[in-house]
Amino acid sequence: MYNKRLGIPIPEFKLEWEDYPFSVREQIIDEWEQIRGRIPQRIIEIEAVINLKQEQLNKEEHFPLACQLNTEIAECASTINDLHLWYRANQEIHSRVHQ
């Protein structure tokens, strides 16, 4: 299912992982590998947004706007953290398929 915040689709399982047939699990992993491969580029895109917002923050003299920029930077950083977690999720899923 597409996650707007992350900018990528993320798995949404209706069943427990072990309840899927092996062929379906392989298919899920293949599709996830394609999605996972886009995560580094997505992180780069968000880092660029952070850099722009930091430049704005450095020049901003109006305190409420500076606070808003700081909040937006923190949200971007949180999104990057979540993307890193999803990127590493592949290792767990891959090992489950071979059990």
Biopython code that builds the backbone (N, CA, C, O; Angstrom):
import numpy as np
from Bio.PDB.StructureBuilder import StructureBuilder

atoms = [
    (1, "MET", "N", (0.845, -1.169, 0.000)),
    (1, "MET", "CA", (0.000, 0.000, 0.000)),
    (1, "MET", "C", (0.897, 1.241, 0.000)),
    (1, "MET", "O", (1.867, 1.313, 0.753)),
    (2, "TYR", "N", (0.562, 2.216, -0.851)),
    (2, "TYR", "CA", (1.379, 3.422, -0.968)),
    (2, "TYR", "C", (1.274, 4.247, 0.318)),
    (2, "TYR", "O", (0.181, 4.512, 0.818)),
    (3, "ASN", "N", (2.441, 4.645, 0.839)),
    (3, "ASN", "CA", (2.512, 5.480, 2.022)),
    (3, "ASN", "C", (2.958, 6.869, 1.577)),
    (3, "ASN", "O", (4.104, 7.058, 1.168)),
    (4, "LYS", "N", (2.059, 7.831, 1.656)),
    (4, "LYS", "CA", (2.338, 9.179, 1.163)),
    (4, "LYS", "C", (3.511, 9.813, 1.910)),
    (4, "LYS", "O", (4.353, 10.468, 1.296)),
    (5, "ARG", "N", (3.571, 9.626, 3.215)),
    (5, "ARG", "CA", (4.641, 10.233, 4.015)),
    (5, "ARG", "C", (6.008, 9.716, 3.589)),
    (5, "ARG", "O", (6.952, 10.492, 3.441)),
    (6, "LEU", "N", (6.114, 8.403, 3.393)),
    (6, "LEU", "CA", (7.391, 7.806, 3.011)),
    (6, "LEU", "C", (7.686, 7.962, 1.525)),
    (6, "LEU", "O", (8.845, 7.978, 1.111)),
    (7, "GLY", "N", (6.636, 8.076, 0.733)),
    (7, "GLY", "CA", (6.817, 8.216, -0.706)),
    (7, "GLY", "C", (7.095, 6.905, -1.412)),
    (7, "GLY", "O", (7.598, 6.890, -2.536)),
    (8, "ILE", "N", (6.766, 5.801, -0.749)),
    (8, "ILE", "CA", (6.947, 4.457, -1.333)),
    (8, "ILE", "C", (5.784, 3.575, -0.887)),
    (8, "ILE", "O", (5.136, 3.858, 0.121)),
    (9, "PRO", "N", (5.523, 2.510, -1.636)),
    (9, "PRO", "CA", (4.563, 1.524, -1.140)),
    (9, "PRO", "C", (5.225, 0.702, -0.030)),
    (9, "PRO", "O", (6.421, 0.415, -0.093)),
    (10, "ILE", "N", (4.450, 0.331, 0.972)),
    (10, "ILE", "CA", (4.974, -0.537, 2.024)),
    (10, "ILE", "C", (4.066, -1.759, 2.135)),
    (10, "ILE", "O", (2.876, -1.683, 1.830)),
    (11, "PRO", "N", (4.626, -2.882, 2.569)),
    (11, "PRO", "CA", (3.829, -4.108, 2.652)),
    (11, "PRO", "C", (2.663, -3.974, 3.623)),
    (11, "PRO", "O", (2.779, -3.368, 4.689)),
    (12, "GLU", "N", (1.560, -4.546, 3.231)),
    (12, "GLU", "CA", (0.399, -4.650, 4.112)),
    (12, "GLU", "C", (-0.122, -6.073, 3.967)),
    (12, "GLU", "O", (-0.712, -6.432, 2.949)),
    (13, "PHE", "N", (0.099, -6.857, 4.978)),
    (13, "PHE", "CA", (-0.263, -8.274, 4.912)),
    (13, "PHE", "C", (-1.625, -8.530, 5.536)),
    (13, "PHE", "O", (-1.944, -8.013, 6.607)),
    (14, "LYS", "N", (-2.412, -9.330, 4.853)),
    (14, "LYS", "CA", (-3.726, -9.732, 5.362)),
    (14, "LYS", "C", (-3.603, -10.984, 6.229)),
    (14, "LYS", "O", (-4.442, -11.240, 7.092)),
    (15, "LEU", "N", (-2.552, -11.755, 5.986)),
    (15, "LEU", "CA", (-2.309, -13.003, 6.723)),
    (15, "LEU", "C", (-0.974, -12.925, 7.428)),
    (15, "LEU", "O", (-0.175, -12.023, 7.176)),
    (16, "GLU", "N", (-0.740, -13.865, 8.300)),
    (16, "GLU", "CA", (0.590, -14.023, 8.886)),
    (16, "GLU", "C", (1.528, -14.479, 7.768)),
    (16, "GLU", "O", (1.116, -15.188, 6.849)),
    (17, "TRP", "N", (2.788, -14.067, 7.858)),
    (17, "TRP", "CA", (3.774, -14.370, 6.826)),
    (17, "TRP", "C", (3.817, -15.860, 6.504)),
    (17, "TRP", "O", (3.855, -16.246, 5.336)),
    (18, "GLU", "N", (3.810, -16.683, 7.526)),
    (18, "GLU", "CA", (3.923, -18.137, 7.341)),
    (18, "GLU", "C", (2.695, -18.740, 6.668)),
    (18, "GLU", "O", (2.763, -19.852, 6.144)),
    (19, "ASP", "N", (1.572, -18.018, 6.675)),
    (19, "ASP", "CA", (0.344, -18.539, 6.072)),
    (19, "ASP", "C", (0.296, -18.343, 4.555)),
    (19, "ASP", "O", (-0.573, -18.903, 3.887)),
    (20, "TYR", "N", (1.212, -17.562, 4.016)),
    (20, "TYR", "CA", (1.282, -17.400, 2.569)),
    (20, "TYR", "C", (2.043, -18.573, 1.965)),
    (20, "TYR", "O", (3.027, -19.036, 2.541)),
    (21, "PRO", "N", (1.597, -19.057, 0.812)),
    (21, "PRO", "CA", (2.359, -20.110, 0.129)),
    (21, "PRO", "C", (3.762, -19.599, -0.216)),
    (21, "PRO", "O", (3.978, -18.400, -0.395)),
    (22, "PHE", "N", (4.688, -20.519, -0.303)),
    (22, "PHE", "CA", (6.081, -20.165, -0.583)),
    (22, "PHE", "C", (6.200, -19.327, -1.852)),
    (22, "PHE", "O", (6.952, -18.352, -1.881)),
    (23, "SER", "N", (5.463, -19.699, -2.903)),
    (23, "SER", "CA", (5.547, -18.956, -4.178)),
    (23, "SER", "C", (5.072, -17.513, -4.008)),
    (23, "SER", "O", (5.627, -16.604, -4.626)),
    (24, "VAL", "N", (4.066, -17.300, -3.190)),
    (24, "VAL", "CA", (3.562, -15.944, -2.947)),
    (24, "VAL", "C", (4.590, -15.159, -2.143)),
    (24, "VAL", "O", (4.817, -13.980, -2.413)),
    (25, "ARG", "N", (5.214, -15.803, -1.157)),
    (25, "ARG", "CA", (6.256, -15.122, -0.371)),
    (25, "ARG", "C", (7.414, -14.692, -1.265)),
    (25, "ARG", "O", (7.952, -13.595, -1.109)),
    (26, "GLU", "N", (7.791, -15.548, -2.193)),
    (26, "GLU", "CA", (8.863, -15.190, -3.129)),
    (26, "GLU", "C", (8.466, -13.993, -3.983)),
    (26, "GLU", "O", (9.276, -13.100, -4.233)),
    (27, "GLN", "N", (7.217, -13.983, -4.427)),
    (27, "GLN", "CA", (6.700, -12.887, -5.232)),
    (27, "GLN", "C", (6.712, -11.580, -4.429)),
    (27, "GLN", "O", (7.088, -10.529, -4.947)),
    (28, "ILE", "N", (6.301, -11.658, -3.176)),
    (28, "ILE", "CA", (6.305, -10.486, -2.297)),
    (28, "ILE", "C", (7.729, -9.967, -2.140)),
    (28, "ILE", "O", (7.964, -8.760, -2.209)),
    (29, "ILE", "N", (8.662, -10.859, -1.934)),
    (29, "ILE", "CA", (10.066, -10.445, -1.762)),
    (29, "ILE", "C", (10.608, -9.815, -3.034)),
    (29, "ILE", "O", (11.319, -8.812, -2.971)),
    (30, "ASP", "N", (10.285, -10.385, -4.180)),
    (30, "ASP", "CA", (10.738, -9.794, -5.448)),
    (30, "ASP", "C", (10.203, -8.371, -5.617)),
    (30, "ASP", "O", (10.941, -7.462, -5.998)),
    (31, "GLU", "N", (8.921, -8.192, -5.331)),
    (31, "GLU", "CA", (8.324, -6.862, -5.457)),
    (31, "GLU", "C", (8.943, -5.912, -4.428)),
    (31, "GLU", "O", (9.228, -4.756, -4.742)),
    (32, "TRP", "N", (9.146, -6.396, -3.211)),
    (32, "TRP", "CA", (9.729, -5.555, -2.169)),
    (32, "TRP", "C", (11.156, -5.137, -2.535)),
    (32, "TRP", "O", (11.564, -4.011, -2.252)),
    (33, "GLU", "N", (11.905, -6.033, -3.158)),
    (33, "GLU", "CA", (13.273, -5.692, -3.566)),
    (33, "GLU", "C", (13.278, -4.518, -4.548)),
    (33, "GLU", "O", (14.163, -3.665, -4.494)),
    (34, "GLN", "N", (12.297, -4.477, -5.435)),
    (34, "GLN", "CA", (12.200, -3.362, -6.378)),
    (34, "GLN", "C", (11.875, -2.064, -5.642)),
    (34, "GLN", "O", (12.458, -1.017, -5.924)),
    (35, "ILE", "N", (10.953, -2.143, -4.712)),
    (35, "ILE", "CA", (10.593, -0.959, -3.914)),
    (35, "ILE", "C", (11.784, -0.547, -3.054)),
    (35, "ILE", "O", (12.135, 0.632, -2.997)),
    (36, "ARG", "N", (12.391, -1.498, -2.400)),
    (36, "ARG", "CA", (13.522, -1.252, -1.502)),
    (36, "ARG", "C", (14.663, -0.557, -2.242)),
    (36, "ARG", "O", (15.356, 0.289, -1.676)),
    (37, "GLY", "N", (14.847, -0.914, -3.489)),
    (37, "GLY", "CA", (15.907, -0.310, -4.295)),
    (37, "GLY", "C", (15.707, 1.178, -4.532)),
    (37, "GLY", "O", (16.654, 1.888, -4.870)),
    (38, "ARG", "N", (14.475, 1.655, -4.356)),
    (38, "ARG", "CA", (14.187, 3.082, -4.546)),
    (38, "ARG", "C", (14.372, 3.888, -3.257)),
    (38, "ARG", "O", (14.376, 5.118, -3.293)),
    (39, "ILE", "N", (14.523, 3.209, -2.133)),
    (39, "ILE", "CA", (14.617, 3.909, -0.847)),
    (39, "ILE", "C", (15.831, 4.840, -0.776)),
    (39, "ILE", "O", (15.670, 5.980, -0.339)),
    (40, "PRO", "N", (17.033, 4.424, -1.178)),
    (40, "PRO", "CA", (18.162, 5.365, -1.093)),
    (40, "PRO", "C", (17.924, 6.669, -1.859)),
    (40, "PRO", "O", (18.289, 7.741, -1.375)),
    (41, "GLN", "N", (17.325, 6.593, -3.031)),
    (41, "GLN", "CA", (17.031, 7.800, -3.799)),
    (41, "GLN", "C", (16.002, 8.660, -3.081)),
    (41, "GLN", "O", (16.099, 9.887, -3.079)),
    (42, "ARG", "N", (15.034, 8.021, -2.482)),
    (42, "ARG", "CA", (14.012, 8.766, -1.724)),
    (42, "ARG", "C", (14.660, 9.504, -0.553)),
    (42, "ARG", "O", (14.308, 10.650, -0.272)),
    (43, "ILE", "N", (15.595, 8.862, 0.121)),
    (43, "ILE", "CA", (16.312, 9.497, 1.225)),
    (43, "ILE", "C", (17.094, 10.713, 0.726)),
    (43, "ILE", "O", (17.095, 11.759, 1.376)),
    (44, "ILE", "N", (17.746, 10.581, -0.404)),
    (44, "ILE", "CA", (18.492, 11.701, -0.993)),
    (44, "ILE", "C", (17.559, 12.874, -1.278)),
    (44, "ILE", "O", (17.912, 14.028, -1.031)),
    (45, "GLU", "N", (16.367, 12.579, -1.799)),
    (45, "GLU", "CA", (15.392, 13.634, -2.090)),
    (45, "GLU", "C", (14.983, 14.369, -0.815)),
    (45, "GLU", "O", (14.887, 15.596, -0.806)),
    (46, "ILE", "N", (14.743, 13.627, 0.251)),
    (46, "ILE", "CA", (14.323, 14.244, 1.512)),
    (46, "ILE", "C", (15.479, 15.027, 2.134)),
    (46, "ILE", "O", (15.268, 16.090, 2.718)),
    (47, "GLU", "N", (16.693, 14.505, 2.011)),
    (47, "GLU", "CA", (17.860, 15.244, 2.522)),
    (47, "GLU", "C", (18.003, 16.587, 1.817)),
    (47, "GLU", "O", (18.394, 17.575, 2.438)),
    (48, "ALA", "N", (17.690, 16.629, 0.526)),
    (48, "ALA", "CA", (17.750, 17.893, -0.216)),
    (48, "ALA", "C", (16.724, 18.886, 0.340)),
    (48, "ALA", "O", (17.008, 20.078, 0.460)),
    (49, "VAL", "N", (15.547, 18.391, 0.675)),
    (49, "VAL", "CA", (14.518, 19.248, 1.281)),
    (49, "VAL", "C", (15.009, 19.775, 2.630)),
    (49, "VAL", "O", (14.843, 20.956, 2.937)),
    (50, "ILE", "N", (15.613, 18.896, 3.433)),
    (50, "ILE", "CA", (16.158, 19.322, 4.726)),
    (50, "ILE", "C", (17.191, 20.422, 4.528)),
    (50, "ILE", "O", (17.170, 21.426, 5.240)),
    (51, "ASN", "N", (18.082, 20.248, 3.581)),
    (51, "ASN", "CA", (19.122, 21.259, 3.329)),
    (51, "ASN", "C", (18.519, 22.615, 2.965)),
    (51, "ASN", "O", (18.983, 23.656, 3.430)),
    (52, "LEU", "N", (17.482, 22.590, 2.129)),
    (52, "LEU", "CA", (16.820, 23.849, 1.753)),
    (52, "LEU", "C", (16.164, 24.503, 2.968)),
    (52, "LEU", "O", (16.266, 25.713, 3.170)),
    (53, "LYS", "N", (15.495, 23.686, 3.764)),
    (53, "LYS", "CA", (14.826, 24.223, 4.949)),
    (53, "LYS", "C", (15.844, 24.746, 5.963)),
    (53, "LYS", "O", (15.584, 25.738, 6.644)),
    (54, "GLN", "N", (16.989, 24.094, 6.067)),
    (54, "GLN", "CA", (18.026, 24.582, 6.978)),
    (54, "GLN", "C", (18.581, 25.920, 6.510)),
    (54, "GLN", "O", (18.877, 26.794, 7.325)),
    (55, "GLU", "N", (18.719, 26.076, 5.207)),
    (55, "GLU", "CA", (19.164, 27.368, 4.669)),
    (55, "GLU", "C", (18.148, 28.453, 4.996)),
    (55, "GLU", "O", (18.514, 29.561, 5.389)),
    (56, "GLN", "N", (16.868, 28.128, 4.831)),
    (56, "GLN", "CA", (15.816, 29.084, 5.169)),
    (56, "GLN", "C", (15.839, 29.410, 6.663)),
    (56, "GLN", "O", (15.694, 30.565, 7.064)),
    (57, "LEU", "N", (16.024, 28.379, 7.467)),
    (57, "LEU", "CA", (16.055, 28.556, 8.918)),
    (57, "LEU", "C", (17.203, 29.456, 9.334)),
    (57, "LEU", "O", (17.042, 30.285, 10.229)),
    (58, "ASN", "N", (18.354, 29.309, 8.705)),
    (58, "ASN", "CA", (19.519, 30.130, 9.026)),
    (58, "ASN", "C", (19.274, 31.613, 8.746)),
    (58, "ASN", "O", (19.871, 32.482, 9.381)),
    (59, "LYS", "N", (18.393, 31.889, 7.795)),
    (59, "LYS", "CA", (18.116, 33.277, 7.423)),
    (59, "LYS", "C", (16.854, 33.832, 8.086)),
    (59, "LYS", "O", (16.618, 35.040, 8.074)),
    (60, "GLU", "N", (16.058, 32.951, 8.656)),
    (60, "GLU", "CA", (14.763, 33.362, 9.199)),
    (60, "GLU", "C", (14.925, 34.120, 10.509)),
    (60, "GLU", "O", (15.598, 33.662, 11.432)),
    (61, "GLU", "N", (14.297, 35.284, 10.570)),
    (61, "GLU", "CA", (14.369, 36.110, 11.774)),
    (61, "GLU", "C", (13.060, 36.115, 12.552)),
    (61, "GLU", "O", (13.022, 36.539, 13.707)),
    (62, "HIS", "N", (12.007, 35.654, 11.935)),
    (62, "HIS", "CA", (10.690, 35.621, 12.580)),
    (62, "HIS", "C", (10.561, 34.301, 13.344)),
    (62, "HIS", "O", (10.533, 33.230, 12.739)),
    (63, "PHE", "N", (10.481, 34.384, 14.669)),
    (63, "PHE", "CA", (10.538, 33.191, 15.521)),
    (63, "PHE", "C", (9.476, 32.137, 15.176)),
    (63, "PHE", "O", (9.832, 30.966, 15.048)),
    (64, "PRO", "N", (8.202, 32.486, 15.022)),
    (64, "PRO", "CA", (7.210, 31.452, 14.684)),
    (64, "PRO", "C", (7.525, 30.713, 13.377)),
    (64, "PRO", "O", (7.326, 29.502, 13.281)),
    (65, "LEU", "N", (8.011, 31.440, 12.388)),
    (65, "LEU", "CA", (8.381, 30.783, 11.125)),
    (65, "LEU", "C", (9.601, 29.888, 11.312)),
    (65, "LEU", "O", (9.691, 28.816, 10.713)),
    (66, "ALA", "N", (10.542, 30.333, 12.151)),
    (66, "ALA", "CA", (11.714, 29.506, 12.446)),
    (66, "ALA", "C", (11.283, 28.216, 13.147)),
    (66, "ALA", "O", (11.815, 27.143, 12.862)),
    (67, "CYS", "N", (10.337, 28.322, 14.044)),
    (67, "CYS", "CA", (9.818, 27.128, 14.730)),
    (67, "CYS", "C", (9.146, 26.178, 13.742)),
    (67, "CYS", "O", (9.319, 24.962, 13.824)),
    (68, "GLN", "N", (8.377, 26.741, 12.807)),
    (68, "GLN", "CA", (7.713, 25.923, 11.793)),
    (68, "GLN", "C", (8.736, 25.204, 10.918)),
    (68, "GLN", "O", (8.576, 24.017, 10.635)),
    (69, "LEU", "N", (9.769, 25.895, 10.494)),
    (69, "LEU", "CA", (10.821, 25.268, 9.692)),
    (69, "LEU", "C", (11.513, 24.162, 10.475)),
    (69, "LEU", "O", (11.802, 23.096, 9.932)),
    (70, "ASN", "N", (11.776, 24.417, 11.738)),
    (70, "ASN", "CA", (12.413, 23.414, 12.584)),
    (70, "ASN", "C", (11.541, 22.165, 12.711)),
    (70, "ASN", "O", (12.052, 21.045, 12.693)),
    (71, "THR", "N", (10.238, 22.355, 12.837)),
    (71, "THR", "CA", (9.298, 21.232, 12.903)),
    (71, "THR", "C", (9.303, 20.445, 11.595)),
    (71, "THR", "O", (9.289, 19.215, 11.611)),
    (72, "GLU", "N", (9.322, 21.139, 10.481)),
    (72, "GLU", "CA", (9.346, 20.485, 9.174)),
    (72, "GLU", "C", (10.648, 19.702, 8.974)),
    (72, "GLU", "O", (10.638, 18.611, 8.404)),
    (73, "ILE", "N", (11.752, 20.253, 9.436)),
    (73, "ILE", "CA", (13.041, 19.552, 9.346)),
    (73, "ILE", "C", (12.997, 18.282, 10.186)),
    (73, "ILE", "O", (13.462, 17.228, 9.750)),
    (74, "ALA", "N", (12.439, 18.381, 11.385)),
    (74, "ALA", "CA", (12.335, 17.210, 12.261)),
    (74, "ALA", "C", (11.456, 16.133, 11.629)),
    (74, "ALA", "O", (11.764, 14.946, 11.734)),
    (75, "GLU", "N", (10.369, 16.532, 10.977)),
    (75, "GLU", "CA", (9.495, 15.562, 10.308)),
    (75, "GLU", "C", (10.228, 14.871, 9.156)),
    (75, "GLU", "O", (10.092, 13.662, 8.965)),
    (76, "CYS", "N", (10.994, 15.633, 8.399)),
    (76, "CYS", "CA", (11.788, 15.042, 7.310)),
    (76, "CYS", "C", (12.799, 14.041, 7.875)),
    (76, "CYS", "O", (12.972, 12.952, 7.329)),
    (77, "ALA", "N", (13.452, 14.412, 8.954)),
    (77, "ALA", "CA", (14.433, 13.515, 9.572)),
    (77, "ALA", "C", (13.760, 12.245, 10.078)),
    (77, "ALA", "O", (14.324, 11.156, 9.962)),
    (78, "SER", "N", (12.570, 12.373, 10.633)),
    (78, "SER", "CA", (11.814, 11.211, 11.095)),
    (78, "SER", "C", (11.454, 10.295, 9.923)),
    (78, "SER", "O", (11.518, 9.071, 10.038)),
    (79, "THR", "N", (11.080, 10.893, 8.810)),
    (79, "THR", "CA", (10.754, 10.111, 7.609)),
    (79, "THR", "C", (11.981, 9.349, 7.125)),
    (79, "THR", "O", (11.881, 8.179, 6.753)),
    (80, "ILE", "N", (13.131, 10.002, 7.128)),
    (80, "ILE", "CA", (14.368, 9.323, 6.728)),
    (80, "ILE", "C", (14.656, 8.157, 7.659)),
    (80, "ILE", "O", (15.045, 7.081, 7.205)),
    (81, "ASN", "N", (14.471, 8.359, 8.952)),
    (81, "ASN", "CA", (14.682, 7.277, 9.911)),
    (81, "ASN", "C", (13.763, 6.093, 9.602)),
    (81, "ASN", "O", (14.206, 4.944, 9.611)),
    (82, "ASP", "N", (12.496, 6.367, 9.333)),
    (82, "ASP", "CA", (11.556, 5.295, 9.001)),
    (82, "ASP", "C", (11.944, 4.587, 7.707)),
    (82, "ASP", "O", (11.809, 3.368, 7.601)),
    (83, "LEU", "N", (12.419, 5.336, 6.733)),
    (83, "LEU", "CA", (12.873, 4.714, 5.484)),
    (83, "LEU", "C", (14.066, 3.792, 5.724)),
    (83, "LEU", "O", (14.166, 2.726, 5.117)),
    (84, "HIS", "N", (14.966, 4.205, 6.608)),
    (84, "HIS", "CA", (16.089, 3.328, 6.960)),
    (84, "HIS", "C", (15.583, 2.032, 7.593)),
    (84, "HIS", "O", (16.105, 0.955, 7.307)),
    (85, "LEU", "N", (14.578, 2.135, 8.441)),
    (85, "LEU", "CA", (14.001, 0.932, 9.064)),
    (85, "LEU", "C", (13.384, 0.014, 8.014)),
    (85, "LEU", "O", (13.574, -1.201, 8.056)),
    (86, "TRP", "N", (12.650, 0.595, 7.080)),
    (86, "TRP", "CA", (12.053, -0.215, 6.020)),
    (86, "TRP", "C", (13.130, -0.825, 5.117)),
    (86, "TRP", "O", (12.986, -1.954, 4.648)),
    (87, "TYR", "N", (14.181, -0.092, 4.885)),
    (87, "TYR", "CA", (15.270, -0.621, 4.060)),
    (87, "TYR", "C", (15.884, -1.865, 4.705)),
    (87, "TYR", "O", (16.196, -2.838, 4.018)),
    (88, "ARG", "N", (16.053, -1.828, 6.010)),
    (88, "ARG", "CA", (16.614, -2.977, 6.728)),
    (88, "ARG", "C", (15.601, -4.094, 6.930)),
    (88, "ARG", "O", (15.984, -5.226, 7.227)),
    (89, "ALA", "N", (14.322, -3.798, 6.775)),
    (89, "ALA", "CA", (13.280, -4.809, 6.957)),
    (89, "ALA", "C", (13.448, -5.959, 5.984)),
    (89, "ALA", "O", (12.999, -7.069, 6.268)),
    (90, "ASN", "N", (14.078, -5.726, 4.853)),
    (90, "ASN", "CA", (14.301, -6.769, 3.866)),
    (90, "ASN", "C", (15.050, -7.951, 4.451)),
    (90, "ASN", "O", (14.742, -9.096, 4.119)),
    (91, "GLN", "N", (16.011, -7.709, 5.299)),
    (91, "GLN", "CA", (16.806, -8.795, 5.863)),
    (91, "GLN", "C", (15.923, -9.741, 6.660)),
    (91, "GLN", "O", (16.082, -10.959, 6.583)),
    (92, "GLU", "N", (14.994, -9.182, 7.424)),
    (92, "GLU", "CA", (14.090, -10.004, 8.221)),
    (92, "GLU", "C", (13.132, -10.805, 7.332)),
    (92, "GLU", "O", (12.923, -11.999, 7.546)),
    (93, "ILE", "N", (12.559, -10.135, 6.342)),
    (93, "ILE", "CA", (11.628, -10.807, 5.444)),
    (93, "ILE", "C", (12.335, -11.890, 4.659)),
    (93, "ILE", "O", (11.797, -12.986, 4.499)),
    (94, "HIS", "N", (13.530, -11.606, 4.166)),
    (94, "HIS", "CA", (14.276, -12.565, 3.363)),
    (94, "HIS", "C", (14.602, -13.815, 4.185)),
    (94, "HIS", "O", (14.509, -14.931, 3.673)),
    (95, "SER", "N", (14.978, -13.641, 5.439)),
    (95, "SER", "CA", (15.307, -14.807, 6.247)),
    (95, "SER", "C", (14.061, -15.621, 6.566)),
    (95, "SER", "O", (14.149, -16.840, 6.709)),
    (96, "ARG", "N", (12.913, -14.981, 6.681)),
    (96, "ARG", "CA", (11.666, -15.711, 6.950)),
    (96, "ARG", "C", (11.263, -16.610, 5.790)),
    (96, "ARG", "O", (10.726, -17.700, 5.993)),
    (97, "VAL", "N", (11.526, -16.143, 4.571)),
    (97, "VAL", "CA", (11.123, -16.930, 3.405)),
    (97, "VAL", "C", (11.879, -18.249, 3.343)),
    (97, "VAL", "O", (11.360, -19.242, 2.834)),
    (98, "HIS", "N", (13.087, -18.262, 3.851)),
    (98, "HIS", "CA", (13.918, -19.469, 3.761)),
    (98, "HIS", "C", (13.722, -20.399, 4.943)),
    (98, "HIS", "O", (14.409, -21.416, 5.041)),
    (99, "GLN", "N", (12.805, -20.079, 5.839)),
    (99, "GLN", "CA", (12.547, -20.964, 6.981)),
    (99, "GLN", "C", (11.641, -22.093, 6.588)),
    (99, "GLN", "O", (11.313, -22.940, 7.419)),
]
sb = StructureBuilder()
sb.init_structure("model")
sb.init_model(0)
sb.init_chain("A")
sb.init_seg("    ")
for serial, (resi, resn, name, xyz) in enumerate(atoms, 1):
    if name == "N":
        sb.init_residue(resn, " ", resi, " ")
    sb.init_atom(name, np.array(xyz, "f"), 0.0, 1.0, " ", f" {name:<3s}", serial, name[0])
structure = sb.get_structure()
